[in-house]
Amino acid sequence: MKSTVRVPRHGYAFVTITARDANGFVHHFDEIETPLASLREAVAVMQLQSTATEAAHDAARGA
């Protein structure tokens, strides 16, 4: 029996997000098909807003 593999459209990606909040709860978001540019932008925003990223920058600056 052949299995069917879904492939996103050209320039798009399938994305599934799982996140853990400060209380330890895990949140799963359904798979979506999104443009690669939107995916890159969303990840960039999350990285810029990440407290871990801020802490790493502070440590690198010697704060």
ABEGO torsion letter per residue (X at the ends): XBBBBBBBBBGBBBBBBBBBBAAGBBBBBBBBBBBAAAAAAAAAAAAAABAAAAAAAAAAAGX
